[in-house]
Amino acid sequence: MKNNITLYILSLLTLVSLISCHQPSHDHVQTGSIFNRDSLVQHIIVLASDSFQGRKPFTLGEKRTVEYLQNQFRSLGLEPGNGNSYLQEVPMVEITPTADPQMKIEYAKGSFELNRATDYVLATENTDSVISLDKSELVFAGYGVVAPEYNWNDYTGMNVKGKVVLVMVNDPGFGTADTSIFKGKTMTYYGRWTYKYEEAARQGAKACFIIHNTAAASYPFSVVQNSWGSSNLYLDKRGSEQYHCSLQGWVSADAAKKLLAAAGKDSSLLMKANDRGFKAISLGEKLSTKVRVQAVYKTSQNVMAKITGSSRPDEYILYTAHWDHLGIGKPDDKGDSIFNGALDNASGTAALLEMARAFKNLEVKPERTILFLAVTGEEQGLLGSEYYGQHPIYPLKKTVADLNMDVISPNEKTNDIVITGYGQNELENDVEEIGKTQGRYIAPESKPEAGHYFRSDHFSLAKVGVPALDVKGGIDIAGKGKEYGQKEEQDYVTNHYHARSDEFDPKWTFEGGMQDMELLFLIGKKLAFESSWPAWKPGSEFKAIRER
């Protein structure tokens, strides 16, 4: 009997050993051999080359980028993500406004002119052939926010239908010591420039201009000068009854001072906009300008591939990165006209390809399906990801999570990890857990007022309820410290973000970027072999959407 028991135990142990050998490893193993700097860099060099012309949709740059991505997915042995195709068509309209060189401002004591591009930039989603402001009344509406949950309405008592609205960027309370207003230093969606135009349209305004403030916007006026004023892309919404302001744009801080001074006001009016109970006021000024519009309807492309799950193929883990950038503009003082976008976002697109290769090379196939989505039109307002969110190829309710990659760090490894919009969903728990295995800690956003959670493609998925994560290394550079990291971050924002100088630099190590890629890979791998579903945390504005 004893021998039989011994044989039984030995047989059981052997069986357990055999089973365990065939189980996928969930350990957070070192993946340095999986992500190869040379391979990552080669993708970036190609995508950010002059021959790709800045990768703007509807250009030769798009054609070359889309072909490159399809060929790379094929060579990796990935399946097409949309039936038999790697492509998802994204119908858009390219609107080119040709505006008068000045805008005339009439006020009680006379008139003056603001110069387009220098003092203001503008765009339109309206496809009418001519759009005019003809002595349109100017109203200052504070932050342009209507937020019932915060008991805040900047439009109370003011009818702005057919008028021009002047508003401030960021949330009420920005730049003050009062952290009890909204979420204190952390920007909500009410602070984003896109929201300002959406709310002005809901109020019936004819036009909306945002007063630029470098600290509040988190980028200099040169960024909007580079991004606005030529052609802009929007989703093709023909047939929709949704109203848009005829014109929308930004005014410089100096131009705003002129507008306030003509109304007998100064910056104290801007400060009053932080007071509860603030109400919009007319500035007693009339604006006039004319814009001629050319609209061309075209189709851009999202590029998508997949690895079908072995046991739960109808559950999906999504990795996203935007392939587009700003294309070709006017030459700078060095004669350079191409916005190569090496970091933004050739680096994230290259990381997406490397991520696909890493999952394809796993010895044990993921149980859930892994999707790799390179989206178009992010620089034009998250268009490709928004379209996917509205027209998903795979059911959103069966999409476990979206892990987004927008700008991969070219610098050294970091001791810290920053989660944008911290407090949103349970994916953050995985970041903390796996980050510890890398010897890293979670640090607060250095500029939560910048609203980074609302500025890249994960937000489009969050808006439709999919738990979405945007995470990257912070400023605590290993061996060099926070001060060094802060200078590196500020240099990029000030000198290279959305500038022609965002070109590949052979000095980049990408050690930090590959460290972040490893983190995202391990999170996705963990989800791929689990049956759990990350949820939105209590208090998240996206929790109710997911639950519906």
Summary of the structure (lengths in Angstrom):
residues: 548
radius of gyration: 25.3
end to end distance: 59.4
largest distance: 110.0
contacts: 1852
relative contact order: 0.15
helix: 34%
strand: 26%
